């Protein structure tokens, strides 16, 4: 993978950790729709959410709004085919939605370029996740962070993004994105802050005009890497 892709740090996977994660998820789901998780585990929140995405059969959505009772499909402005649809979008990953949760896009207008991918191996398994995060340099200079919320959603109505083969030879690229054409009610939620996001200091800055020029020149060239602005 090119160096600008960030690999997820290792997860704690010992039996006690996994049991504690499973128990906390089970208790949260028992509390009923929209329960706010009382988080007291000795485990970074990004690791907890990563285990949730891998083990609990749920998808996750990050937001700055802590009181969403029902997600309605929306039409995003996105150049990529899968994302250019009216839907509720979520991630089959725990760390990626935290990026959306802690970015204050209401007070700091910005263009975003980001993704979470896994590479398929020759044996059929998947690599650990790789991430790319970039926002408008004018916003990045303002440290546009906020307190946010990651919502745990039922995966039953979501369609996973089909694997890609682009820019990686013959390797299949699995993007951890899913879309639901129908409204979705969250099962539980977790409060997160900038201090919980492990790649806060690795978010890149780009000039919007440079990014737009690269998209126009190569619509399939995601992530259209622009040299980090000085």
C-alpha positions in Angstrom: 0.0 0.0 0.0 1.2 3.6 -0.7 2.6 5.3 2.4 -0.3 7.8 2.6 -2.6 4.9 3.6 -2.7 4.5 7.4 -2.7 1.0 8.8 -4.9 0.4 11.9 -2.9 -0.3 15.0 -3.1 -3.8 16.5 -6.2 -4.6 18.5 -6.2 -6.3 21.9 -7.7 -9.7 21.2 -7.2 -11.7 24.4 -10.1 -13.6 25.8 -10.9 -11.2 28.6 -11.0 -8.2 26.3 -13.3 -9.9 23.8 -15.6 -11.2 26.6 -15.8 -7.6 28.1 -16.7 -6.2 24.6 -19.4 -8.8 24.0 -20.9 -8.3 27.4 -21.0 -4.5 27.1 -22.6 -4.7 23.6 -25.2 -7.2 24.9 -26.1 -4.9 27.9 -26.4 -1.9 25.6 -28.7 -3.7 23.2 -30.8 -5.0 26.1 -31.4 -1.4 27.2 -33.5 -0.7 24.1 -33.2 1.5 21.0 -30.8 4.5 21.2 -29.3 3.5 24.5 -26.2 5.6 25.4 -23.4 3.3 26.4 -21.9 3.9 29.8 -18.4 3.3 28.8 -16.0 2.1 31.5 -13.8 -0.5 29.8 -10.0 -0.2 30.1 -9.8 -0.2 26.3 -9.6 2.7 23.9 -13.0 3.5 22.4 -11.7 3.0 18.9 -10.7 -0.6 19.8 -14.1 -1.3 21.3 -15.9 0.0 18.2 -13.5 -2.0 15.9 -14.4 -5.2 17.8 -18.1 -4.2 17.6 -17.8 -3.9 13.8 -16.1 -7.2 13.5 -18.0 -9.3 16.0 -21.5 -7.9 16.6 -23.1 -8.0 13.2 -23.6 -4.2 13.3 -22.7 -1.2 11.2 -21.7 2.2 12.6 -22.4 5.8 11.8 -20.6 8.9 13.1 -22.3 12.2 13.7 -22.0 15.4 15.7 -25.7 15.1 16.7 -26.1 13.1 19.9 -29.9 12.7 19.6 -30.7 11.0 16.3 -33.6 8.6 16.8 -34.0 7.7 13.2 -31.7 8.0 10.2 -33.4 9.0 7.0 -31.9 8.3 3.5 -30.1 11.3 2.0 -28.5 12.0 -1.4 -24.8 12.9 -1.0 -22.7 14.9 -3.4 -20.1 12.2 -4.1 -18.3 11.4 -7.4 -18.0 7.6 -6.6 -20.8 5.4 -8.0 -21.7 3.5 -4.9 -21.9 6.6 -2.7 -23.9 8.6 -5.3 -27.3 7.3 -4.2 -30.0 8.3 -1.8 -29.4 6.1 1.3 -28.3 5.9 4.9 -24.6 5.3 4.9 -22.6 3.4 7.6 -19.3 1.7 8.0 -18.4 -1.9 8.6 -15.5 -0.6 10.6 -15.1 1.0 14.1 -12.5 3.7 13.5 -13.7 5.3 10.2 -17.1 6.6 11.7 -15.1 8.3 14.5 -13.6 10.7 11.9 -17.1 11.9 10.9 -18.1 12.1 14.6 -15.3 14.4 15.6 -15.1 16.7 12.6 -17.1 20.0 13.1 -18.3 20.6 9.6 -21.0 23.0 10.7 -18.6 25.6 12.0 -15.8 24.8 9.6 -16.9 24.2 6.0 -14.6 21.7 4.3 -14.2 19.1 1.5 -13.6 15.6 2.7 -11.7 12.7 1.0 -11.5 9.6 3.1 -11.9 5.8 3.0 -11.3 2.6 4.9 -10.2 -0.4 2.8 -9.1 -4.0 3.3 -7.1 -6.0 0.8 -8.1 -9.5 -0.1 -5.3 -12.1 0.2 -4.7 -15.0 -2.2 -6.1 -17.3 0.4 -9.4 -15.3 0.6 -8.8 -13.5 3.9 -8.7 -9.8 4.4 -5.9 -7.6 5.6 -6.2 -5.3 8.6 -7.9 -2.0 7.6 -6.1 0.9 5.9 -7.4 4.5 6.1 -7.0 7.7 4.2 -8.2 11.0 5.8 -7.9 14.5 4.2 -9.9 17.7 4.7 -9.6 21.3 3.4 -6.4 22.9 4.6 -8.3 26.0 5.6 -10.4 24.0 8.0 -7.5 21.8 9.2 -5.6 25.0 10.3 -8.5 25.8 12.7 -8.4 22.4 14.4 -12.1 21.7 13.6 -12.7 19.1 16.3 -15.9 18.5 18.4 -17.5 16.0 20.7 -19.4 13.4 18.7 -21.4 10.2 18.7 -21.0 6.9 17.0 -24.3 5.1 16.5 -24.6 1.3 16.4 -27.1 0.3 13.6 -28.7 -3.0 12.6 -27.0 -4.3 9.4 -30.1 -6.1 8.0 -31.1 -3.4 5.5 -27.6 -2.4 4.4 -25.9 -3.4 1.2 -22.1 -3.7 1.4 -20.1 -1.9 -1.2 -18.9 -4.4 -3.9 -15.1 -5.1 -4.0 -13.0 -3.0 -6.3 -10.0 -3.8 -8.5 -8.4 -0.5 -9.1 -4.9 0.8 -8.5 -3.7 -2.4 -6.7 -3.0 -4.8 -9.6 -5.3 -7.8 -9.4 -5.9 -7.4 -5.7 -9.5 -6.9 -4.6 -10.1 -3.9 -2.5 -13.0 -4.1 0.0 -14.3 -0.7 1.1 -15.9 -0.8 4.5 -19.0 1.1 3.4 -22.6 0.1 3.4 -25.8 1.7 2.3 -29.4 1.3 3.3 -32.2 2.5 1.0 -34.7 2.7 3.9 -34.7 4.6 7.2 -32.8 3.0 10.1 -33.2 3.3 13.9 -30.1 3.1 16.0 -29.7 0.3 18.6 -27.2 2.1 20.8 -24.7 4.9 20.7 -21.3 5.9 22.2 -20.0 9.4 22.9 -16.6 10.0 21.5 -14.2 13.0 21.4 -11.1 14.1 19.4 -8.9 12.4 22.1 -10.5 9.1 21.2 -9.5 9.2 17.5 -6.0 7.7 17.1 -5.3 9.4 13.7 -6.2 13.0 14.7 -2.6 14.2 14.0 -2.5 12.2 10.7 -5.4 13.9 8.9 -4.0 15.5 5.8 -4.8 19.0 4.5 -5.5 19.7 0.8 -6.3 22.8 -1.2 -9.8 22.4 -2.5 -9.0 23.8 -5.9 -6.1 21.3 -6.3 -8.4 18.4 -5.3 -11.2 19.5 -7.7 -8.7 19.7 -10.5 -7.4 16.2 -9.9 -11.0 14.8 -9.7 -11.8 16.4 -13.0 -8.7 15.1 -14.6 -9.1 11.5 -13.3 -12.6 10.7 -12.0 -11.5 7.2 -11.1 -8.3 8.3 -9.4 -9.4 8.1 -5.8 -8.1 9.3 -3.3 -6.7 12.0 -5.6 -3.7 12.6 -3.3 -2.8 16.3 -3.1 0.6 17.1 -1.5 0.0 18.3 2.1 -0.4 22.1 2.1 2.4 23.9 4.0 
